Amino acid sequence: MGAETKFCQGISDISDSYAGFILDQWGVLHNGEKPYPGVIECLKELKARKKYIIILSNSGKRAEENKERLKKIGIGPSLYDQILTSGEMTWQGIKNQDEGFFKGLGSKVYVISRGGDRSIVNGLDVEVVDDVKEADFLIISGSDAPDKTLEDYEPILKNAVRKRITALCANPDSLGVMGSMNIMGPGTIARRYQDFGGVVHYIGKPHQPIFQRCIKIFQEKDIYPGQTIMIGDSLTHDILGGSLVNIDTCLVRTGLHEVNFRNMTNPGDIDKALKMLSAQYNNVRPTYLVKELRWGNPLPDRKHKKRASR
């Protein structure tokens, strides 16, 4: 985990070494509103080289909904092979209730989500209740930040603790990217539930089950961990998660840690910033660092201007 990180100009520098690419969604492909510059071209180059691409997201929504969202912002299904979300894994687990902490969860659920979204239980044989005191279990899949603060959720959490209700966190992200700002993620609400004495099971990055599912998908395509790379914007979810299952990792400087590298061009300054950041997260370091998910080195601004004026 503490090995030196190689700085790359673009994904073309590393693509020949890997057959399987696991890509985070928010903060890597897009900012919640539109794709980052160079992303579409990079995905096209990877697909042209027959790379197998899994988009791995801590989204509390199911895979199909993420597919539709990506399509709306210009990332069509031809640019990747599969989407795996923590919301999808949660849905499948609740449906079957036959293994691990999903066993015997019950049939009444209280859902904490963004905008009252209950799609994470659509099609399941469970009843969504409006009072957490009537629930058998709790799902935390989203937050209404910045409109709601952590304190706004505390009365619900305290009532759930009193009833000893198990919580499933279908999105472990502490922070989320929305446009140009970072907002409170559902993982923060889940950790407050733990602070109050509640039991929480996390589904998603950096926890191993979701990475093991990716590895299994790749192995069915004859792609093995040594040929696989995780590309993400979060040291604590993407890079740590990849490291825990012994696959190489690449950190992009867009997304969650963008502020740590802002306006930096000198490699020495960037390395110093990375070391300081790494020290905050158990000294986990990525195998590679790139500015953004771009195929090659971006053109100088003057060339962009010339093109635009033609």
Residue frames relative to the residue before (quaternion, step in Angstrom):
aa qw qx qy qz dx dy dz
M 1.0000 0.0000 0.0000 0.0000 0.00 0.00 0.00
G 0.7352 0.4310 -0.2503 0.4594 3.59 1.02 -0.59
A 0.3667 0.7580 -0.4759 0.2540 3.62 1.25 0.19
E 0.6217 -0.5493 0.4075 0.3817 3.55 -1.28 0.47
T 0.3603 -0.7277 0.5512 0.1920 3.55 -1.14 0.75
K 0.3164 -0.7332 0.5689 0.1967 3.58 -0.97 0.87
F 0.3083 -0.7437 0.5658 0.1781 3.56 -0.91 0.96
C 0.1060 -0.8118 0.5739 0.0172 3.58 -0.82 1.03
Q 0.4960 -0.6427 0.4977 0.3052 3.56 -1.19 0.60
G 0.7894 -0.1240 0.1195 0.5892 3.55 1.06 -0.77
I 0.7055 -0.4630 0.3288 0.4241 3.56 -1.32 0.09
S 0.5360 0.6233 -0.4065 0.3987 3.62 1.20 -0.42
D 0.5907 0.5928 -0.3620 0.4106 3.61 1.16 -0.55
I 0.8023 0.2991 -0.1299 0.5000 3.59 1.07 -0.69
S 0.4773 0.7347 -0.4167 0.2422 3.59 1.20 -0.39
D 0.6346 0.5590 -0.3437 0.4083 3.61 1.01 -0.73
S 0.6591 0.5447 -0.3047 0.4197 3.59 1.17 -0.54
Y 0.7827 0.3146 -0.1347 0.5198 3.60 1.20 -0.39
A 0.2751 -0.7462 0.5844 0.1608 3.54 -1.21 0.67
G 0.7607 0.3010 -0.1571 0.5533 3.56 1.19 -0.63
F 0.0836 -0.7975 0.5974 0.0090 3.57 -0.81 1.05
I 0.1211 -0.7478 0.6495 0.0659 3.56 -0.87 1.03
L 0.0664 -0.8251 0.5610 -0.0094 3.58 -0.57 1.15
D 0.3948 -0.6647 0.5803 0.2558 3.53 -0.97 0.89
Q 0.4595 -0.7026 0.4761 0.2619 3.57 -1.19 0.47
W 0.7773 0.2838 -0.1656 0.5365 3.61 0.26 -1.23
G 0.8005 0.2734 -0.2163 0.4875 3.57 -0.91 0.93
V 0.7242 0.3383 -0.2246 0.5573 3.59 1.28 -0.26
L 0.7690 0.2988 -0.1641 0.5408 3.58 0.73 -1.09
H 0.8096 -0.0489 0.0925 0.5776 3.58 0.95 -0.88
N 0.4622 -0.6828 0.4966 0.2712 3.55 -1.31 0.24
G 0.6822 -0.4537 0.2764 0.5023 3.57 1.26 0.40
E 0.7676 0.3089 -0.1603 0.5383 3.57 1.27 -0.40
K 0.7966 -0.0859 0.0750 0.5936 3.60 1.04 -0.75
P 0.5980 -0.5648 0.4105 0.3936 3.61 -1.18 0.45
Y 0.5099 -0.6063 0.5056 0.3419 3.56 -1.20 0.53
P 0.6299 -0.5340 0.3902 0.4071 3.61 -1.16 0.51
G 0.8137 0.2893 -0.2128 0.4570 3.58 -1.00 0.86
V 0.5182 0.6797 -0.4079 0.3209 3.60 1.21 -0.37
I 0.6665 0.5081 -0.3162 0.4446 3.60 0.80 -0.99
E 0.6674 0.5016 -0.2958 0.4642 3.58 0.90 -0.97
C 0.6448 0.5277 -0.3218 0.4497 3.59 0.99 -0.81
L 0.6533 0.5049 -0.3091 0.4719 3.58 0.94 -0.88
K 0.6351 0.5297 -0.3256 0.4584 3.60 1.01 -0.82
E 0.6532 0.5101 -0.3106 0.4654 3.59 0.99 -0.85
L 0.6533 0.5101 -0.3174 0.4607 3.59 0.95 -0.83
K 0.6685 0.4916 -0.3018 0.4695 3.59 0.94 -0.88
A 0.6223 0.5456 -0.3381 0.4480 3.59 1.05 -0.76
R 0.7077 0.4193 -0.2409 0.5150 3.56 1.19 -0.57
K 0.5125 -0.7001 0.3784 0.3226 3.57 1.30 0.45
K 0.3141 0.7296 -0.5411 0.2760 3.59 1.03 0.73
Y 0.3506 -0.7144 0.5623 0.2246 3.58 -1.10 0.71
I 0.1142 -0.8354 0.5376 -0.0051 3.56 -0.57 1.21
I 0.0640 -0.7565 0.6505 0.0215 3.54 -0.87 1.07
I 0.2331 -0.7280 0.6255 0.1563 3.56 -0.88 0.95
L 0.0877 -0.8124 0.5762 -0.0169 3.54 -0.56 1.25
S 0.0425 0.8368 -0.5374 0.0957 3.54 -0.48 1.21
N 0.4029 -0.6769 0.5613 0.2537 3.52 -1.21 0.64
S 0.2685 0.7695 -0.5281 0.2386 3.57 1.16 0.53
G 0.3976 -0.7134 0.5291 0.2304 3.55 -1.01 0.86
K 0.5898 0.5498 -0.3753 0.4571 3.59 1.28 0.05
R 0.5953 -0.5877 0.4143 0.3586 3.56 -1.22 0.45
A 0.7143 -0.4860 0.3040 0.4016 3.55 -1.29 0.44
E 0.6638 0.5286 -0.3148 0.4253 3.59 0.89 -0.95
E 0.6552 0.5071 -0.3125 0.4646 3.59 1.01 -0.78
N 0.6317 0.5141 -0.3239 0.4814 3.57 1.09 -0.69
K 0.6060 0.5550 -0.3399 0.4573 3.56 1.09 -0.74
E 0.6701 0.4913 -0.2888 0.4755 3.59 0.96 -0.92
R 0.6344 0.5312 -0.3264 0.4570 3.58 0.99 -0.81
L 0.6599 0.5076 -0.3024 0.4642 3.57 0.93 -0.93
K 0.6318 0.5430 -0.3256 0.4471 3.56 1.00 -0.86
K 0.6513 0.5428 -0.3072 0.4323 3.58 0.98 -0.90
I 0.7515 0.3624 -0.2256 0.5031 3.58 1.02 -0.70
G 0.7005 -0.5372 0.2482 0.3989 3.57 1.24 0.41
I 0.6043 0.5107 -0.3784 0.4804 3.60 1.24 0.23
G 0.1550 -0.8468 0.5070 0.0419 3.55 0.03 1.36
P 0.6690 -0.5484 0.3395 0.3693 3.59 -1.24 0.44
S 0.5749 0.5835 -0.3949 0.4160 3.63 1.19 -0.24
L 0.6401 0.5638 -0.3103 0.4197 3.61 1.26 -0.35
Y 0.7725 0.1584 -0.1195 0.6032 3.61 1.28 0.00
D 0.5120 -0.6743 0.4500 0.2840 3.58 -1.28 0.20
Q 0.8135 -0.0376 0.0615 0.5771 3.60 0.89 -0.89
I 0.2074 -0.7145 0.6433 0.1806 3.52 -1.34 0.35
L 0.0258 -0.7657 0.6426 0.0104 3.55 -0.98 0.91
T 0.0306 -0.8116 0.5833 -0.0134 3.58 -0.71 1.05
S 0.5842 -0.5569 0.4443 0.3888 3.54 -1.23 0.40
G 0.5896 0.5710 -0.3578 0.4453 3.58 1.15 -0.58
E 0.6421 0.5189 -0.3114 0.4705 3.57 1.04 -0.83
M 0.6653 0.4982 -0.3017 0.4672 3.58 0.93 -0.90
T 0.6226 0.5340 -0.3289 0.4680 3.57 1.09 -0.75
W 0.6517 0.5288 -0.3093 0.4472 3.58 0.91 -0.98
Q 0.6770 0.4926 -0.2914 0.4627 3.57 0.87 -0.99
G 0.6581 0.5275 -0.3043 0.4428 3.58 0.99 -0.86
I 0.6687 0.4837 -0.2978 0.4799 3.58 0.98 -0.87
K 0.6153 0.5573 -0.3451 0.4379 3.57 1.03 -0.78
N 0.7673 0.3829 -0.2028 0.4728 3.58 0.79 -1.02
Q 0.0242 -0.8431 0.5325 0.0703 3.60 1.03 -0.85
D 0.5007 0.6925 -0.3870 0.3464 3.55 1.01 0.81
E 0.7996 0.2208 -0.1546 0.5366 3.60 1.19 0.00
G 0.8482 0.1729 -0.1302 0.4834 3.52 -1.28 0.54
F 0.8208 -0.2386 0.1781 0.4874 3.55 -1.08 -0.78
F 0.5386 0.6060 -0.4163 0.4114 3.61 1.24 -0.01
K 0.5240 0.6745 -0.3969 0.3360 3.57 1.23 -0.53
G 0.8782 0.0202 -0.0229 0.4774 3.56 -0.86 1.00
L 0.1927 0.8171 -0.5227 0.1482 3.59 1.05 0.71
G 0.5142 -0.6254 0.4333 0.3958 3.56 1.02 -0.80
S 0.5142 -0.6842 0.4487 0.2572 3.55 -1.30 0.02
K 0.6968 0.4107 -0.2825 0.5157 3.61 1.25 -0.07
V 0.0346 -0.8332 0.5497 -0.0490 3.56 -0.68 1.13
Y 0.2145 -0.7175 0.6446 0.1537 3.53 -1.20 0.67
V 0.1790 -0.8184 0.5428 0.0593 3.60 -0.78 1.04
I 0.1208 -0.7318 0.6665 0.0746 3.56 -0.95 1.00
S 0.1644 0.7978 -0.5506 0.1827 3.58 -0.45 1.22
R 0.6036 -0.5367 0.4311 0.4022 3.55 -1.31 -0.11
G 0.8603 0.0476 -0.0530 0.5048 3.56 -0.81 1.04
G 0.6228 -0.5716 0.3430 0.4096 3.60 1.12 0.54
D 0.3195 0.7769 -0.4858 0.2417 3.58 1.26 0.36
R 0.0834 -0.8150 0.5732 0.0168 3.58 -0.76 1.06
S 0.3200 0.7952 -0.4727 0.2048 3.58 1.26 0.29
I 0.5570 0.6248 -0.3925 0.3812 3.59 1.17 -0.44
V 0.7516 0.3154 -0.2152 0.5378 3.62 1.22 -0.34
N 0.3422 0.7425 -0.5067 0.2736 3.60 1.24 0.23
G 0.8188 0.2349 -0.1832 0.4908 3.56 -0.93 0.91
L 0.6019 0.5491 -0.3646 0.4508 3.60 1.27 0.06
D 0.4804 -0.6646 0.4963 0.2850 3.54 -1.18 0.61
V 0.4702 0.6267 -0.4814 0.3930 3.56 0.65 1.20
E 0.3510 -0.7158 0.5635 0.2166 3.55 -1.23 0.50
V 0.2916 -0.7378 0.5815 0.1802 3.58 -0.85 0.99
V 0.1623 -0.8001 0.5735 0.0678 3.58 -0.72 1.09
D 0.4514 -0.7061 0.4892 0.2416 3.56 -1.16 0.68
D 0.7143 0.3382 -0.2270 0.5691 3.57 1.29 -0.26
V 0.4385 -0.7328 0.4523 0.2572 3.58 -0.52 1.19
K 0.5983 0.5896 -0.3617 0.4045 3.61 1.13 -0.56
E 0.6672 0.4796 -0.2972 0.4863 3.60 1.27 -0.31
A 0.5710 0.6505 -0.3554 0.3529 3.59 1.28 -0.23
D 0.4145 -0.6566 0.5697 0.2692 3.53 -1.33 0.49
F 0.7917 -0.0291 0.0312 0.6094 3.57 1.13 -0.69
L 0.3649 -0.7279 0.5562 0.1664 3.51 -1.34 0.44
I 0.1424 -0.7548 0.6316 0.1051 3.58 -1.07 0.76
I 0.1000 -0.7544 0.6467 0.0520 3.56 -0.97 0.95
S 0.0784 0.8453 -0.5184 0.1031 3.59 -0.19 1.27
G 0.8069 0.0372 -0.0160 0.5894 3.60 1.23 -0.17
S 0.2292 -0.7516 0.5936 0.1735 3.54 -1.32 0.10
D 0.4289 -0.6960 0.5161 0.2554 3.55 -1.23 0.51
A 0.2678 0.7511 -0.5460 0.2570 3.56 1.12 0.67
P 0.5876 -0.1547 -0.7915 -0.0658 1.60 -2.14 1.30
D 0.4439 0.7116 -0.4554 0.2986 3.63 1.24 0.01
K 0.7595 0.2273 -0.1502 0.5907 3.57 1.16 -0.60
T 0.3085 -0.7269 0.5827 0.1921 3.55 -1.18 0.66
L 0.7019 -0.4443 0.3378 0.4426 3.56 -1.30 0.16
E 0.6316 0.5551 -0.3287 0.4301 3.57 1.01 -0.82
D 0.5998 0.5785 -0.3619 0.4180 3.61 1.10 -0.63
Y 0.6964 0.4690 -0.2694 0.4716 3.59 1.14 -0.62
E 0.5167 0.7108 -0.3975 0.2642 3.58 1.16 -0.49
P 0.6298 0.5300 -0.3706 0.4303 3.68 0.88 -0.68
I 0.6341 0.5178 -0.3236 0.4744 3.61 1.02 -0.81
L 0.6770 0.5077 -0.2927 0.4453 3.57 0.86 -0.99
K 0.6562 0.5157 -0.3142 0.4525 3.58 0.96 -0.85
N 0.6402 0.5167 -0.3187 0.4708 3.59 1.03 -0.78
A 0.6507 0.5175 -0.3092 0.4618 3.58 1.03 -0.83
V 0.6312 0.5337 -0.3269 0.4581 3.59 1.03 -0.80
R 0.6361 0.5417 -0.3288 0.4403 3.57 0.96 -0.87
K 0.7183 0.4134 -0.2416 0.5048 3.60 1.11 -0.69
R 0.3758 -0.7532 0.4534 0.2932 3.57 1.38 -0.04
I 0.2449 0.7859 -0.5198 0.2284 3.53 0.94 0.95
T 0.3979 -0.7024 0.5415 0.2346 3.57 -0.94 0.93
A 0.2062 -0.7800 0.5803 0.1106 3.57 -1.00 0.86
L 0.1995 -0.7211 0.6490 0.1379 3.54 -1.17 0.74
C 0.1712 -0.7670 0.6088 0.1080 3.58 -0.73 1.02
A 0.1775 -0.8319 0.5228 0.0557 3.54 -0.27 1.33
N 0.7476 0.1752 -0.1764 0.6159 3.57 1.29 0.29
P 0.1849 -0.8464 0.4896 0.0989 3.62 -0.04 1.25
D 0.4158 0.7300 -0.4712 0.2687 3.64 1.20 -0.03
S 0.3762 -0.7182 0.5459 0.2113 3.56 -0.91 0.98
L 0.7745 0.1305 -0.0547 0.6165 3.52 1.15 -0.77
G 0.1698 -0.7628 0.6126 0.1184 3.54 -1.22 0.53
V 0.3930 -0.6917 0.5495 0.2551 3.56 -1.23 0.50
M 0.0827 0.7720 -0.6263 0.0697 3.56 -0.87 0.97
G 0.8027 -0.0890 0.0087 0.5897 3.56 -0.26 1.30
S 0.8006 -0.2723 0.2156 0.4883 3.56 -0.80 -1.02
M 0.7160 0.4280 -0.2698 0.4810 3.61 1.21 0.07
N 0.4119 -0.6588 0.5681 0.2710 3.52 -1.35 0.39
I 0.1135 -0.8007 0.5868 0.0417 3.58 -0.91 0.92
M 0.6491 -0.5221 0.3833 0.3989 3.57 -1.26 0.44
G 0.2494 -0.7774 0.5631 0.1282 3.55 -0.88 0.99
P 0.6792 -0.5056 0.3456 0.4044 3.60 -1.25 0.30
G 0.5578 0.6129 -0.3911 0.4003 3.60 1.15 -0.51
T 0.6093 0.5491 -0.3427 0.4581 3.58 1.15 -0.64
I 0.6399 0.5074 -0.3187 0.4811 3.59 1.01 -0.82
A 0.6486 0.5257 -0.3155 0.4509 3.60 0.97 -0.89
R 0.6695 0.4943 -0.3094 0.4601 3.58 0.95 -0.82
R 0.6088 0.5227 -0.3593 0.4765 3.59 1.11 -0.58
Y 0.6034 0.5484 -0.3517 0.4598 3.60 1.08 -0.71
Q 0.6429 0.5055 -0.3115 0.4839 3.57 1.03 -0.80
D 0.6115 0.5595 -0.3425 0.4423 3.59 1.01 -0.82
F 0.6933 0.4670 -0.2588 0.4839 3.57 1.08 -0.78
G 0.6242 -0.5596 0.3325 0.4320 3.59 1.30 -0.12
G 0.4794 0.6847 -0.4264 0.3458 3.58 1.26 0.16
V 0.4157 -0.6760 0.5490 0.2623 3.57 -1.25 0.51
V 0.0298 -0.8039 0.5935 -0.0258 3.58 -0.78 1.08
H 0.1395 -0.7426 0.6484 0.0930 3.56 -1.08 0.82
Y 0.2440 -0.7962 0.5439 0.1031 3.56 -0.67 1.17
I 0.1065 -0.7777 0.6189 0.0298 3.55 -0.90 1.00
G 0.6721 0.4506 -0.3323 0.4846 3.59 -0.44 1.15
K 0.7265 -0.4144 0.3167 0.4475 3.55 -1.35 -0.09
P 0.6103 -0.1585 -0.7744 -0.0523 1.65 -2.09 1.43
H 0.3874 0.7599 -0.4599 0.2470 3.60 1.25 0.14
Q 0.6001 -0.6757 0.3133 0.2918 3.52 -0.89 1.03
P 0.5897 0.6130 -0.4077 0.3321 3.69 0.86 -0.72
I 0.6901 0.4759 -0.3055 0.4515 3.63 0.89 -0.83
F 0.6331 0.4989 -0.3279 0.4927 3.61 1.15 -0.59
Q 0.6263 0.5296 -0.3384 0.4613 3.59 1.04 -0.75
R 0.6090 0.5386 -0.3520 0.4638 3.60 1.09 -0.66
C 0.6347 0.5209 -0.3235 0.4703 3.60 1.01 -0.82
I 0.6554 0.5199 -0.3095 0.4521 3.58 0.92 -0.96
K 0.6369 0.5274 -0.3189 0.4630 3.58 1.03 -0.81
I 0.6309 0.5236 -0.3252 0.4712 3.60 1.00 -0.85
F 0.6695 0.4980 -0.3002 0.4622 3.60 0.91 -0.92
Q 0.6589 0.5273 -0.3241 0.4275 3.59 0.90 -0.89
E 0.5984 0.5498 -0.3516 0.4648 3.58 1.17 -0.57
K 0.6977 0.4050 -0.2440 0.5382 3.59 1.30 -0.41
D 0.4869 -0.6804 0.4015 0.3726 3.59 1.34 0.26
I 0.4864 0.5899 -0.4693 0.4418 3.54 1.02 0.89
Y 0.1684 -0.8310 0.5285 0.0425 3.58 -0.67 1.13
P 0.7330 -0.4588 0.2557 0.4322 3.62 -1.18 0.43
G 0.6521 0.5265 -0.3197 0.4421 3.61 1.02 -0.73
Q 0.6993 0.4136 -0.2550 0.5243 3.59 1.28 -0.30
T 0.6224 0.5637 -0.3022 0.4511 3.57 1.33 0.18
I 0.0569 -0.7908 0.6087 0.0289 3.57 -1.09 0.74
M 0.2700 -0.7273 0.6118 0.1546 3.56 -1.16 0.77
I 0.0806 -0.7881 0.6097 0.0255 3.58 -0.79 1.05
G 0.1757 0.8065 -0.5412 0.1605 3.57 -0.59 1.14
D 0.4668 -0.6806 0.4947 0.2723 3.55 -1.33 0.11
S 0.7046 0.4363 -0.2496 0.5009 3.60 1.28 -0.03
L 0.4077 -0.7108 0.5191 0.2429 3.57 -0.72 1.06
T 0.7306 0.4740 -0.2525 0.4216 3.55 0.87 -0.96
H 0.7443 0.3489 -0.2286 0.5215 3.63 1.15 -0.40
D 0.7783 0.3685 -0.1939 0.4700 3.58 0.60 -1.16
I 0.7397 0.4220 -0.2403 0.4659 3.57 0.71 -1.09
L 0.6521 0.4885 -0.3142 0.4873 3.60 0.93 -0.83
G 0.6545 0.5301 -0.3129 0.4389 3.60 0.90 -0.92
G 0.6574 0.4988 -0.3009 0.4780 3.58 0.96 -0.87
S 0.6517 0.5284 -0.3083 0.4483 3.56 0.97 -0.90
L 0.6539 0.5441 -0.3127 0.4226 3.58 1.00 -0.84
V 0.7377 0.3270 -0.2237 0.5466 3.60 1.18 -0.44
N 0.5200 -0.7107 0.3658 0.3012 3.55 1.29 0.56
I 0.4886 0.5877 -0.5072 0.3982 3.56 0.82 1.00
D 0.5833 -0.5860 0.4339 0.3579 3.56 -1.20 0.56
T 0.1975 -0.7961 0.5682 0.0657 3.53 -1.18 0.63
C 0.1217 -0.7644 0.6292 0.0713 3.54 -1.28 0.50
L 0.2091 -0.7794 0.5818 0.1016 3.57 -0.78 1.06
V 0.2146 -0.7422 0.6185 0.1433 3.58 -0.95 0.89
R 0.4456 -0.7215 0.4739 0.2375 3.55 -1.05 0.80
T 0.4915 0.5822 -0.4667 0.4491 3.58 1.25 0.29
G 0.7125 0.5019 -0.2855 0.3987 3.60 -1.23 -0.13
L 0.8868 -0.1131 0.0492 0.4454 3.52 -1.24 -0.67
H 0.7811 0.3372 -0.1835 0.4924 3.61 0.91 -0.85
E 0.2898 0.7947 -0.4956 0.1970 3.59 1.24 0.22
V 0.6444 0.5479 -0.3203 0.4265 3.57 0.96 -0.86
N 0.6357 0.5525 -0.3277 0.4280 3.61 1.11 -0.64
F 0.7656 0.3341 -0.1709 0.5225 3.58 1.20 -0.54
R 0.3298 0.8042 -0.4630 0.1734 3.58 1.29 -0.01
N 0.8668 0.0641 -0.1039 0.4835 3.55 -1.04 1.04
M 0.4901 0.6553 -0.4464 0.3621 3.61 1.17 0.39
T 0.0423 -0.7936 0.6069 0.0115 3.57 -0.97 0.91
N 0.6225 0.5494 -0.3358 0.4449 3.59 1.18 -0.55
P 0.4876 -0.6968 0.4389 0.2900 3.63 -0.68 1.08
G 0.6220 0.5517 -0.3403 0.4393 3.60 1.06 -0.72
D 0.6611 0.4979 -0.2966 0.4765 3.57 1.00 -0.87
I 0.6465 0.5232 -0.3123 0.4591 3.56 1.02 -0.89
D 0.6571 0.5098 -0.3092 0.4612 3.59 0.97 -0.87
K 0.6364 0.5255 -0.3200 0.4653 3.57 1.03 -0.82
A 0.6540 0.5080 -0.3049 0.4704 3.58 0.98 -0.88
L 0.6451 0.5208 -0.3158 0.4615 3.58 1.02 -0.82
K 0.6466 0.5180 -0.3193 0.4600 3.59 0.99 -0.83
M 0.6515 0.5104 -0.3120 0.4666 3.59 0.99 -0.84
L 0.6484 0.5139 -0.3020 0.4736 3.55 1.05 -0.87
S 0.6537 0.5345 -0.2976 0.4455 3.55 0.94 -0.98
A 0.6290 0.5586 -0.3270 0.4305 3.58 1.04 -0.81
Q 0.6398 0.5248 -0.3186 0.4622 3.59 1.19 -0.54
Y 0.7683 0.3231 -0.1497 0.5319 3.60 1.22 -0.51
N 0.7068 -0.4987 0.2710 0.4221 3.59 0.65 1.18
N 0.5809 -0.6360 0.3450 0.3729 3.58 1.15 0.70
V 0.3199 0.7203 -0.5455 0.2850 3.57 1.08 0.63
R 0.0536 -0.7968 0.6018 0.0043 3.58 -0.92 0.95
P 0.4643 -0.6708 0.4939 0.3008 3.59 -1.04 0.72
T 0.5751 -0.5610 0.4613 0.3764 3.56 -1.24 0.41
Y 0.7969 0.0831 -0.0079 0.5983 3.57 1.07 -0.88
L 0.1603 -0.7442 0.6363 0.1249 3.53 -1.35 0.37
V 0.0131 0.7746 -0.6323 0.0104 3.58 -0.95 0.92
K 0.5976 -0.5692 0.4149 0.3830 3.55 -1.18 0.48
E 0.7853 -0.1180 0.1345 0.5927 3.57 0.93 -0.96
L 0.5874 -0.5484 0.4373 0.4037 3.59 -1.26 0.18
R 0.2746 0.7329 -0.5506 0.2903 3.52 0.22 1.37
W 0.5592 -0.6367 0.4094 0.3381 3.57 -1.01 0.75
G 0.8168 0.0101 0.0309 0.5760 3.58 0.77 -1.03
N 0.7443 -0.3654 0.2966 0.4738 3.53 -1.33 -0.25
P 0.4540 -0.6928 0.4705 0.3042 3.67 -0.75 0.90
L 0.5454 -0.6120 0.4637 0.3361 3.56 -1.15 0.68
P 0.5605 -0.5708 0.4601 0.3852 3.61 -1.13 0.54
D 0.6632 -0.5428 0.3475 0.3805 3.57 -1.16 0.65
R 0.6451 0.5467 -0.3479 0.4048 3.58 0.92 -0.84
K 0.6385 0.5127 -0.3390 0.4632 3.60 1.05 -0.66
H 0.6056 0.5435 -0.3550 0.4602 3.56 1.04 -0.72
K 0.6613 0.5185 -0.3091 0.4454 3.56 0.96 -0.91
K 0.6310 0.5324 -0.3327 0.4558 3.58 0.99 -0.82
R 0.6573 0.5128 -0.3119 0.4559 3.56 0.91 -0.92
A 0.6795 0.5165 -0.2935 0.4306 3.53 0.89 -0.96
S 0.6976 0.4848 -0.2849 0.4439 3.60 1.08 -0.65
R 0.5399 0.6348 -0.4098 0.3708 3.59 1.23 -0.19
